[in-house]
Amino acid sequence: MYSRREMLKLLAAAPLLSRGFSTEAHAQGGAPPERPQLALVSRHLQWTNMEEGAAVAAEAGFRAIAWTVRRGAHMEPEHVERDLPTAVDIARKAGLATPMLITAIVDAQSPRVEAILDTMRSVGIRRYRAPSFRYDYTRDLNQQWEALKPRIASLGKLNEKYGTTAMYHTHSGPGNVGGGVWDLWLLVKDFDPKYVGINFDVGHATARGGAEWIETSHFAHKHIHALSLKDFRWVKKSDLAPGDPTTSRYGSSPTWPWVTQFVPPGEGMVNFKDVFTYFHSVGFSGPLETYFEYFVSVSGHGLVDMLGTDFGKWKLEMPKSQFTSLLQRDVKFYNALLAETELGGR
């Protein structure tokens, strides 16, 4: 039988346990569960160095940054042991967490995979985004899909060794495994979600499946460790010219006039409120990887892509104050919804 004092202690602990505390962590005075944080993808900062980039992210109102380790980024894979601890320290001094990395790792054969995972472990980062696998539409898709399972298994074993988690990205572009989320979830569902998971891009998931994000998120939520945020709308371009910069950079059929156009959050088709409400209901606590893929009009430069060039250093074609102001506007939009839906905590 419990004493009255013991019963009171149990009752007091119950709300904490229901939110995901372990009894061991609570007994040891462990920190509360992680809360979702808006993390600026460092690709948007490749026009400058890490110090200034972190300062811009902090000024814009971000609480975290998702540093990139791949060719042309602030950190090349060859120098990850030297550069990643520096990047994490720079972010920390700017008041930013580093809850995840963006990498080119797809399986255990990826270049420098163990060096990257080992360095992540040394600086306390668990999650990393893995790019999408690709289909070859000229070959049997089912055979290609089946062949991916051992590759994922090999990476899962490395993640278990280093205490890390791969998050395969969901990208709606033609040929991407996971564009509709279903095929990716079926690939990873039998793997331990501690080591293999999904980076759920709400913009791309909506572009490919519309309201089907509801079903895919319900099925896959245990494997979803990060949300990628962006908005879009379908536009009809019957006179679409090759390379039209205002439409999808992922290509379109010359015989199909409807194209994906990315826009500032809240101006497109993504139902952020319901997305945030659902993920709050299942206790999601991962990072909110924030992308800016729309075009803005800049005096003297015409339309400027907020995403910049694909890789490498790119020139910022607008005043830094304007760039920061655009980031601040979108952070304000997301923060208002995070507060309303309580996804960001109370």
C-alpha positions as CSV (number, residue, x, y, z in Angstrom):
1,M,0.0,0.0,0.0
2,Y,1.2,3.5,-0.7
3,S,1.3,6.1,2.0
4,R,-0.7,9.4,1.6
5,R,2.5,11.2,0.8
6,E,3.6,8.7,-1.8
7,M,0.2,8.9,-3.5
8,L,0.4,12.7,-3.6
9,K,3.8,12.4,-5.3
10,L,2.5,9.9,-7.9
11,L,-0.5,12.2,-8.7
12,A,1.8,15.2,-9.0
13,A,4.0,13.3,-11.4
14,A,1.1,12.0,-13.6
15,P,0.8,15.1,-15.9
16,L,4.5,15.0,-16.5
17,L,4.5,11.3,-17.4
18,S,1.6,11.8,-19.8
19,R,3.7,14.4,-21.7
20,G,6.5,11.9,-22.3
21,F,8.7,12.2,-19.2
22,S,10.4,9.0,-18.2
23,T,10.3,8.2,-14.5
24,E,14.0,8.0,-14.5
25,A,14.5,11.4,-16.1
26,H,12.0,13.0,-13.7
27,A,13.6,11.4,-10.6
28,Q,17.0,12.8,-11.7
29,G,15.6,16.2,-12.4
30,G,15.8,15.9,-16.1
31,A,14.9,18.7,-18.5
32,P,11.3,18.8,-19.9
33,P,10.7,17.3,-23.3
34,E,12.1,19.2,-26.3
35,R,9.7,21.7,-27.9
36,P,9.4,22.4,-31.6
37,Q,11.7,25.2,-32.7
38,L,11.7,27.2,-35.9
39,A,15.1,26.4,-37.5
40,L,16.4,28.4,-40.4
41,V,18.0,26.3,-43.0
42,S,21.5,27.6,-43.4
43,R,21.4,27.4,-47.2
44,H,19.6,30.8,-47.0
45,L,22.8,32.2,-45.4
46,Q,25.3,30.9,-47.9
47,W,25.9,34.5,-49.1
48,T,27.9,35.1,-45.9
49,N,30.0,33.4,-43.3
50,M,28.6,31.4,-40.3
51,E,29.1,34.2,-37.8
52,E,27.0,36.8,-39.7
53,G,24.6,34.1,-40.8
54,A,23.8,33.1,-37.2
55,A,23.4,36.8,-36.3
56,V,20.9,37.3,-39.1
57,A,18.9,34.1,-38.0
58,A,18.8,35.4,-34.4
59,E,17.8,38.9,-35.5
60,A,15.0,37.4,-37.6
61,G,13.6,35.7,-34.5
62,F,14.7,32.1,-35.1
63,R,15.4,29.9,-32.1
64,A,17.5,27.4,-34.0
65,I,19.5,26.8,-37.2
66,A,19.8,23.8,-39.4
67,W,23.4,23.7,-40.5
68,T,24.2,22.0,-43.8
69,V,27.1,19.6,-44.3
70,R,27.5,18.9,-48.0
71,R,29.2,20.1,-51.1
72,G,29.1,23.9,-51.5
73,A,27.7,24.5,-48.0
74,H,29.3,26.3,-45.1
75,M,30.7,22.9,-44.1
76,E,32.2,20.5,-46.6
77,P,32.1,16.8,-45.5
78,E,35.9,16.7,-45.6
79,H,36.1,19.2,-42.8
80,V,33.2,18.2,-40.6
81,E,35.4,17.3,-37.6
82,R,36.9,20.8,-37.6
83,D,33.9,22.8,-38.7
84,L,30.8,21.3,-37.0
85,P,31.9,22.0,-33.4
86,T,32.7,25.6,-34.5
87,A,29.3,26.0,-36.2
88,V,27.4,24.7,-33.1
89,D,29.4,27.1,-30.9
90,I,28.7,30.0,-33.2
91,A,25.0,29.3,-33.1
92,R,25.0,28.9,-29.3
93,K,26.7,32.2,-28.8
94,A,24.0,33.8,-31.0
95,G,21.3,32.2,-28.8
96,L,20.5,29.4,-31.3
97,A,20.1,25.7,-30.9
98,T,21.3,23.2,-33.6
99,P,18.6,20.5,-33.5
100,M,19.4,18.9,-36.9
101,L,21.8,18.9,-39.8
102,I,21.1,18.7,-43.5
103,T,23.4,16.2,-45.3
104,A,23.9,14.3,-48.5
105,I,23.9,11.0,-46.6
106,V,21.6,8.4,-48.2
107,D,23.1,5.1,-47.0
108,A,26.1,3.5,-45.3
109,Q,28.2,4.0,-48.4
110,S,27.8,7.8,-48.6
111,P,31.1,9.7,-48.5
112,R,32.4,10.4,-44.9
113,V,29.2,9.1,-43.3
114,E,30.8,7.8,-40.2
115,A,32.9,10.9,-39.7
116,I,29.8,13.0,-39.9
117,L,27.7,10.8,-37.5
118,D,30.6,10.5,-35.0
119,T,31.1,14.3,-35.0
120,M,27.3,14.8,-34.6
121,R,27.4,12.6,-31.6
122,S,30.3,14.5,-30.1
123,V,28.4,17.8,-30.2
124,G,25.0,16.4,-29.1
125,I,23.1,16.5,-32.4
126,R,20.9,13.4,-33.1
127,R,18.9,14.2,-36.2
128,Y,20.0,14.7,-39.8
129,R,18.1,15.1,-43.0
130,A,18.8,12.6,-45.7
131,P,18.0,13.5,-49.4
132,S,15.3,11.6,-51.3
133,F,16.1,8.4,-53.2
134,R,15.3,8.6,-56.9
135,Y,13.2,6.5,-59.2
136,D,14.1,5.8,-62.8
137,Y,10.8,5.9,-64.6
138,T,12.2,3.9,-67.5
139,R,12.6,0.8,-65.2
140,D,10.3,-1.2,-63.0
141,L,9.5,0.9,-59.9
142,N,8.7,-1.9,-57.6
143,Q,12.1,-3.6,-58.1
144,Q,13.8,-0.3,-57.5
145,W,11.7,0.3,-54.3
146,E,12.6,-3.2,-52.9
147,A,16.3,-2.6,-53.6
148,L,16.2,0.4,-51.3
149,K,15.4,-1.6,-48.1
150,P,18.9,-3.1,-47.6
151,R,20.4,0.4,-48.1
152,I,18.2,1.9,-45.5
153,A,19.0,-1.1,-43.2
154,S,22.7,-0.4,-43.5
155,L,22.3,3.2,-42.5
156,G,20.0,2.2,-39.6
157,K,22.8,0.1,-38.2
158,L,25.2,3.0,-38.4
159,N,22.7,5.2,-36.7
160,E,22.3,2.7,-33.9
161,K,26.1,2.7,-33.5
162,Y,26.3,6.5,-33.2
163,G,22.9,7.3,-31.6
164,T,21.7,9.3,-34.6
165,T,18.5,9.4,-36.7
166,A,18.3,9.7,-40.4
167,M,15.2,11.6,-41.7
168,Y,14.5,11.0,-45.3
169,H,13.0,14.0,-47.0
170,T,9.6,14.1,-48.7
171,H,9.9,16.0,-51.9
172,S,7.2,16.3,-54.6
173,G,9.5,16.7,-57.5
174,P,9.3,14.1,-60.3
175,G,11.2,11.0,-59.6
176,N,11.6,11.4,-55.8
177,V,10.8,8.5,-53.5
178,G,8.5,9.9,-50.9
179,G,6.9,12.5,-53.1
180,G,3.5,11.2,-52.0
181,V,4.9,10.1,-48.6
182,W,3.2,6.7,-48.9
183,D,6.1,4.9,-50.6
184,L,8.6,6.3,-48.2
185,W,6.6,5.4,-45.1
186,L,6.1,1.8,-46.4
187,L,9.9,1.7,-46.8
188,V,10.7,2.9,-43.2
189,K,7.8,1.7,-41.2
190,D,9.4,-1.6,-40.0
191,F,12.7,0.1,-39.0
192,D,13.2,1.4,-35.4
193,P,12.1,5.1,-35.6
194,K,14.9,6.0,-33.2
195,Y,17.3,5.4,-36.1
196,V,15.3,5.8,-39.4
197,G,12.6,8.3,-39.9
198,I,11.0,11.0,-42.1
199,N,11.5,14.7,-42.7
200,F,7.9,15.6,-43.5
201,D,7.7,18.5,-45.9
202,V,4.2,19.9,-45.5
203,G,4.4,22.0,-48.7
204,H,5.6,19.2,-50.9
205,A,3.2,16.7,-49.3
206,T,0.3,19.0,-50.0
207,A,1.5,19.7,-53.6
208,R,1.6,15.9,-54.4
209,G,-1.4,14.7,-52.4
210,G,-3.6,17.7,-51.4
211,A,-5.5,16.9,-48.3
212,E,-4.0,13.4,-48.2
213,W,-1.4,14.8,-45.8
214,I,-4.0,13.9,-43.2
215,E,-3.8,10.2,-43.9
216,T,0.0,10.1,-44.5
217,S,0.8,12.0,-41.3
218,H,-1.6,9.8,-39.3
219,F,0.1,6.6,-40.6
220,A,3.7,8.0,-40.5
221,H,3.7,10.2,-37.4
222,K,5.8,7.9,-35.2
223,H,8.6,8.1,-37.8
224,I,8.3,11.8,-38.4
225,H,11.1,13.6,-36.6
226,A,11.0,17.0,-38.3
227,L,8.6,19.1,-40.3
228,S,9.8,21.2,-43.2
229,L,7.7,24.3,-43.7
230,K,6.9,26.1,-47.0
231,D,3.7,27.2,-48.8
232,F,2.7,27.0,-52.5
233,R,-0.3,27.4,-54.8
234,W,-1.1,25.9,-58.2
235,V,-1.1,28.4,-61.0
236,K,-2.1,28.0,-64.7
237,K,0.5,29.1,-67.1
238,S,-0.8,28.4,-70.6
239,D,2.0,30.6,-72.0
240,L,4.7,29.1,-69.8
241,A,8.1,29.9,-71.2
242,P,11.1,27.6,-70.6
243,G,12.8,28.5,-67.3
244,D,10.0,30.8,-66.1
245,P,11.5,31.9,-62.7
246,T,8.1,32.3,-61.0
247,T,7.1,28.7,-61.2
248,S,8.3,25.4,-59.9
249,R,12.0,24.9,-60.2
250,Y,11.3,21.2,-60.3
251,G,10.2,21.1,-64.0
252,S,6.8,20.8,-65.6
253,S,5.3,19.1,-68.7
254,P,5.0,21.3,-71.7
255,T,1.6,19.9,-72.3
256,W,0.3,20.4,-68.7
257,P,-0.2,24.1,-67.8
258,W,-0.6,23.7,-64.0
259,V,2.6,24.4,-62.1
260,T,3.6,24.7,-58.5
261,Q,4.5,28.2,-57.4
262,F,6.0,28.7,-53.9
263,V,4.7,31.7,-52.0
264,P,5.1,33.3,-48.6
265,P,3.4,31.2,-45.8
266,G,-0.3,31.9,-45.5
267,E,-0.7,32.9,-49.1
268,G,-0.9,29.4,-50.5
269,M,-2.7,26.1,-50.2
270,V,-1.0,24.6,-47.1
271,N,-3.3,24.2,-44.1
272,F,-0.7,25.1,-41.5
273,K,-3.2,25.4,-38.7
274,D,-4.6,21.9,-39.1
275,V,-1.1,20.5,-39.6
276,F,0.2,22.1,-36.4
277,T,-2.9,21.1,-34.5
278,Y,-2.5,17.5,-35.5
279,F,1.2,17.2,-34.7
280,H,0.6,18.9,-31.3
281,S,-2.1,16.2,-30.6
282,V,0.5,13.4,-31.1
283,G,3.2,15.0,-29.0
284,F,5.5,16.1,-31.9
285,S,8.6,17.8,-30.5
286,G,11.0,17.9,-33.4
287,P,12.5,20.9,-35.2
288,L,10.5,23.0,-37.8
289,E,12.9,23.2,-40.7
290,T,12.0,26.6,-42.3
291,Y,12.5,27.2,-46.0
292,F,11.9,30.3,-48.2
293,E,11.5,29.3,-51.8
294,Y,9.4,32.1,-53.2
295,F,10.4,35.1,-55.3
296,V,10.4,38.7,-54.2
297,S,10.6,41.9,-56.3
298,V,13.8,43.8,-55.6
299,S,14.6,47.2,-57.0
300,G,17.3,47.0,-59.6
301,H,17.2,43.2,-59.7
302,G,13.7,42.2,-60.7
303,L,12.5,39.0,-59.2
304,V,14.9,37.4,-56.7
305,D,14.7,33.9,-55.5
306,M,14.9,33.7,-51.6
307,L,16.4,30.2,-51.9
308,G,19.5,31.6,-53.7
309,T,21.5,29.4,-56.0
310,D,21.6,25.6,-55.7
311,F,25.0,25.3,-54.1
312,G,28.0,27.3,-53.1
313,K,28.3,30.9,-52.1
314,W,25.7,33.2,-53.7
315,K,25.4,36.9,-53.8
316,L,22.5,38.5,-51.7
317,E,20.7,40.5,-54.3
318,M,18.8,42.8,-51.9
319,P,19.7,44.8,-48.8
320,K,20.4,42.7,-45.8
321,S,17.8,44.6,-43.9
322,Q,15.1,43.7,-46.5
323,F,16.1,40.0,-46.4
324,T,16.0,40.0,-42.6
325,S,12.6,41.8,-42.7
326,L,11.2,39.1,-44.9
327,L,12.4,36.4,-42.6
328,Q,10.9,38.2,-39.6
329,R,7.5,38.5,-41.4
330,D,7.4,34.7,-41.9
331,V,8.7,33.9,-38.4
332,K,5.8,36.1,-37.0
333,F,3.3,34.1,-39.1
334,Y,4.6,30.8,-37.9
335,N,4.9,31.9,-34.3
336,A,1.3,33.1,-34.2
337,L,0.1,29.7,-35.4
338,L,2.4,27.8,-33.0
339,A,0.9,29.8,-30.1
340,E,-2.7,29.3,-31.3
341,T,-2.3,25.5,-31.8
342,E,0.0,25.2,-28.8
343,L,2.5,23.2,-30.9
344,G,5.2,25.5,-29.6
345,G,4.3,24.8,-26.0
346,R,2.3,26.9,-23.6
